[in-house]
Amino acid sequence: MWCNNCKPVFLPLRGGAIFLSSFLALYSMAGGIFLFLKGQFLYFTYPEPQLYGGVAVGVAVLAALGCIAYSNRSYMWTRVLFYLGPFVLFLCAVRAGLMIFRLNYYQANVIWECNHGGQLYNSTLAGNSSYSGAGDSSNGTIPTGFCSSGFHSLYLAFAFALAIDLIVQIYAWFLTWRYKAFLEQQAYSSMKGPMGPGIYA
């Protein structure tokens, strides 16, 4: 069957799927934690950052389950992940679009935070044209790198990262499909005869 060795970083199908799922789980969990801790500095409507962060954590959990499924050669969990994949991809695509659109919508708020010591945006203070202080930073401050790079760079970085995230998720789902097909072929071959050459997992 074609593409039984489709893989990242020249790893076999199963090893490549484990590697990619581990990578996806790690950066998705990191992104989810960031959105829970600092998301309010970029998205100002509750519970918007929490929802975005929750989706990221959910992706991380599914990717971790994928690692376990591939490690144990579990056909049942591989099937579950395969059928959940399109729904998760659709949800993540919608989330990516919303995050990019809403970040651009909140551009003035983010710039205000950077111009006032990184404090969390306050509509009352923002409406006071004479206010120029750093104000209350008890809720933390926006990461300084976001301000030093400028909003346009921040916006492009977020858009690029979300696009790459979708590509990685699509490829991870592709590997899930290939590994599911491999397990099915392996089960069929065990009943009908030896497996063909060149299949490694």
C-alpha positions in Angstrom: 0.0 0.0 0.0 1.3 3.4 -0.9 3.0 5.7 1.6 3.3 3.2 4.5 6.5 5.0 5.4 5.2 8.6 5.2 7.0 10.2 8.1 8.7 13.3 9.5 12.4 13.5 10.1 13.1 10.2 8.3 11.5 8.1 11.0 9.3 5.0 10.3 5.5 5.5 10.2 4.9 4.6 13.9 8.0 6.4 15.2 7.2 9.4 13.1 3.6 9.5 14.3 4.8 9.3 17.9 7.4 12.0 17.4 4.9 14.4 15.7 2.2 13.8 18.3 4.7 14.4 21.1 5.8 17.7 19.5 2.1 18.7 18.9 1.2 17.8 22.6 4.1 19.8 24.0 3.6 23.1 22.1 -0.2 22.9 22.3 0.0 22.6 26.1 2.5 25.4 26.2 0.2 27.6 24.1 -2.8 26.7 26.2 -1.0 27.6 29.4 0.1 30.9 27.9 -3.4 31.8 26.9 -4.8 31.0 30.3 -2.1 33.1 32.0 -1.5 36.0 29.6 -4.4 35.7 27.1 -6.3 38.5 28.8 -3.6 41.0 27.6 -4.5 40.2 23.9 -8.1 39.1 24.1 -10.3 41.3 26.3 -13.7 39.6 26.3 -14.2 37.0 29.0 -14.0 34.0 28.5 -12.4 34.4 25.1 -8.8 33.6 26.0 -9.9 30.7 28.2 -11.8 29.2 25.3 -8.8 29.5 23.0 -6.6 28.0 25.7 -9.1 25.2 26.3 -9.0 24.2 22.7 -5.2 24.1 22.8 -5.2 22.0 25.9 -7.7 19.6 24.3 -5.5 19.2 21.2 -2.6 18.5 23.6 -4.6 15.8 25.4 -5.6 14.1 22.1 -2.0 14.2 20.8 -0.9 12.6 24.0 -3.5 9.9 23.6 -2.2 9.4 20.1 1.3 8.8 21.5 -0.1 6.2 23.8 -2.2 4.6 21.0 0.8 4.4 18.6 3.1 3.1 21.4 0.7 0.3 22.2 -0.4 -0.4 18.6 -3.9 0.2 19.7 -6.3 -0.1 16.8 -9.3 1.0 18.8 -7.7 4.3 20.0 -6.2 4.9 16.6 -9.7 4.6 15.0 -11.1 7.0 17.7 -8.4 9.6 16.9 -8.9 9.2 13.2 -12.7 9.8 13.4 -12.3 12.7 15.9 -9.6 14.3 13.7 -11.8 16.2 11.2 -14.0 17.7 13.9 -10.9 18.8 15.8 -9.3 20.3 12.7 -12.5 22.2 11.9 -12.7 23.6 15.4 -9.0 24.6 15.3 -9.4 26.3 11.9 -12.4 28.3 13.3 -10.4 29.1 16.4 -7.4 30.3 14.3 -9.6 32.5 12.2 -11.2 34.0 15.3 -7.9 34.6 17.0 -6.4 36.4 14.1 -9.5 38.5 13.5 -10.0 39.4 17.1 -6.4 40.2 17.7 -6.6 42.7 14.9 -9.8 44.0 16.3 -8.1 44.6 19.7 -5.1 46.3 18.1 -5.8 49.7 19.8 -6.1 48.0 23.2 -2.8 46.2 22.9 -1.0 49.3 21.8 -2.5 51.1 24.8 -1.1 48.5 27.1 2.3 48.8 25.6 2.2 52.6 26.0 1.2 52.4 29.6 3.8 50.1 31.2 2.3 46.8 30.0 -0.7 47.0 32.4 -3.9 45.3 31.6 -6.2 47.4 29.4 -8.7 49.4 31.4 -11.5 51.1 29.4 -12.1 53.7 32.1 -8.4 54.8 32.1 -8.2 54.6 28.3 -11.1 57.0 28.1 -9.2 59.5 30.2 -7.0 61.5 27.7 -5.0 63.0 30.5 -3.9 59.6 31.9 -0.3 58.7 31.1 0.8 56.6 34.1 1.8 52.9 34.3 -1.1 52.2 36.6 -2.0 48.9 38.4 0.2 45.9 37.5 -1.2 43.6 40.1 -2.6 41.4 37.4 0.8 41.1 35.7 2.0 42.8 32.6 2.0 42.0 28.9 5.2 40.2 27.9 7.7 42.9 26.9 8.7 41.1 23.7 5.2 41.8 22.4 5.6 45.5 22.8 9.2 45.8 21.6 8.5 44.1 18.3 5.5 46.2 17.5 1.9 45.2 16.9 2.3 44.4 13.2 5.1 42.0 13.9 3.1 40.4 16.8 0.1 40.0 14.5 2.1 38.4 11.7 3.8 36.1 14.2 0.5 34.9 15.6 -1.0 34.4 12.1 2.1 32.5 11.0 2.1 30.3 14.1 -1.6 29.5 13.8 -1.1 28.5 10.2 1.8 26.3 11.0 -0.2 24.7 13.8 -3.0 23.8 11.4 -0.5 22.3 9.0 1.1 20.2 11.7 -2.3 19.0 12.9 -3.4 18.1 9.4 -0.2 16.1 8.9 -0.6 14.4 12.3 -4.1 13.3 11.3 -2.7 12.1 8.0 -0.2 9.9 9.9 -3.1 8.6 12.1 -4.9 7.6 8.9 -1.8 5.9 7.5 -1.2 4.1 10.8 -4.8 3.0 11.0 -4.5 1.6 7.5 -1.3 -0.1 8.4 -2.9 -1.9 11.4 -5.8 -3.0 9.2 -3.4 -4.3 6.6 -1.4 -6.1 9.2 -4.5 -7.7 10.6 -5.6 -8.8 7.1 -2.2 -10.1 6.3 -2.1 -12.2 9.4 -5.2 -14.0 8.2 -4.4 -14.2 4.5 -0.6 -14.6 4.4 2.7 -12.8 5.0 2.9 -9.1 4.8 4.5 -7.5 1.7 8.1 -6.3 1.9 9.0 -2.7 2.9 6.4 -2.1 5.6 7.9 -0.9 8.8 6.2 0.4 12.0 
